[in-house]
Amino acid sequence: GVLVLNYHRIGDGSGSAYDRGRVERERRQLRRTRRVPGARVRRDRPADIDQALQDPSGRHVVITFDDGYLDNYELAFPVLRRHGATATFFIATGFIDRPSLPWWDEIAWTVRQAAASQLDLHPWFEQPVPLEPDREAAIHHVLSRYKALSSDEAQRMLAALRDVA
């Protein structure tokens, strides 16, 4: 079988206004996969997954990183090298020359910075979204709703979030 481990940001998120994934989670997962009998971290491309699926001789792990965050290179790359593993990095090139945040980071930042104790995002939420006592839960709640919307509706919700926060 093939296990695909997909990461975004992996830095120490305790002080981040954005996604709060941590490099320690990646280290633990790499250590675990190396202890699984027969597990091999693939040294090839995701396009070769078909071949791995046909290989009954073992278990395979493919590691990918989305969006091209700098911490992927600064923090993940040394861990990968130390464990003799490789990864595929998918770079979001649309943000290279454009000074804007990806929508998921904008939602996280906006909810964290909101002065209000709740966000009235009607019609996307029937009740105001409470921010206290757990802003992380509020962020995940707003992100989940955003992902379920059409592109146009998602843009309207993001504009409304900017206005109410």
N, C-alpha and C positions, 0 to 999 in steps of 0.2 A: 504494500500500500504506500501511498504518498501522503505525508502530512505537510501542509503549507502553513508556515508561520508568517503572518503579515503584520508589519509594524508601520507606524507613522512616526510621531515624535517619541523619543525614548529617553530624553534627558531627565534630570531631577526636576520633576514638575512641581515641587512643593512651593516654589515662589513664582511659578509661571502664571501669567494671565490667560494662557491658552491651554491647549491639550496637555494633560498631566501624566502621560505615560512615563515609565521609568526604565532606565537601563538595567536595573537589577532584575526586573522581570525577564528581560532577554537573556541575561546571564543564567538565571535559574532554568529557563527553558532549554538553552543550549546544553547545560550540564545534564538535564534529564534526558534529552534525546541521545546523548552520547552513552548513557547507561542502559538504554533499551537494547536488549540483545538483537543484533542484526541491523540496528538502525544505522543509516549512513546519511550524512549531510551531503546532498547532491552538489557536485562541482560543475554542473552544467546549467543550461538555460531552462526557463519554464517551458519552452517549446518542446523540450525533451521529456516532459512528464508522461506523454503517451508511452514512450519506451519504458519508463519506470513502472507504469501501471501494468505492463505486460511481464515485468520481471518478478517471478514468484520467489526469488531467492532472498528477499529481504525487505526491510522497511526503508523508506526514503524520506528525507526531510528537505523541503525547498524553503528558503528564506527570502522574503521580499520586503522592500521598504517603499512606501508610497510618498509622493509629494516632494521629495528631495530636501528635507530639512537638514540644516547644517549639522545638527547633533547626530544624524545618521553617520556622517563621516567622522566627526570628532569623538563620538562615544561608541557607536556600534562597530565601526570598522576595526578598532583595536581588539574588541572582544571576539569578533569573527576571526581575525588573524591569529589570536592566541589559541583558539579552538580548532584552527585548521579548516575553517568553514568559509564558504563564499556566499554571496547574496546577489540578488538582482535589485537594482535601484531604479524605480520609476520616477522620473523627474517631471514635476508640473511646470512645464516651460512657460506657460502663460503668465506666471507671476514674476519672471525674471526681470523684465523691463517695466513692470506695472506696479506702482506703489500701492498695493491693496492687500487685504487679508483674504485668505480663502474663507468661504462662508462658515465653515465649522469653527475656525478660530475667531471670526467676528462674532458669532453667537456666544461663544465661551467668554470672550473679552467683555462684550456688552452686558451679559448677565452678571459677571463678576463686578463690573464697575457701576452697575445701576444703584442709584441712591434710594430708590423705592424699596419697600419690603415685599412687593408683589408686582407682577406685570399683567396689565390688562391687554390681552392679545385676542380679543374677540374679532372675528368669528372662528379663529383657529382653535381656541380653547373656550369651552363654555363658561368656565370659572377662571378668575385671575390666577396666574401661576405664582405660588408663594416662593419667595426667595430665601426666607429664613425658616428654620434654622439651617437648611442644607442647600447652599447654592449649587453644589455639584449635582445634586439630584435634579434641581431646576434646569441646569444646563442640559443634562441628559434627556429630560422631558421635552424641552424645546427642540433639541436636535432630532429626537425621534419623530416629532410631529413634522418638522421641516422636511425630513427625508421621505415622508409619505405624500408630500404635496407635488403637484405638477410644477414644472419650472416657473411658469408665470406666477402661480399662487405662492410658491416659495419665495420669489422675489418680493411680492407684496408683503408677506409676513416679515421678511427681513427688514424692509423699509419701516413697517409698523414697529418692530422691535427697536430700531434706532430712535424712533420718535418717542416711545413711551419710557425708554430707559433714560 
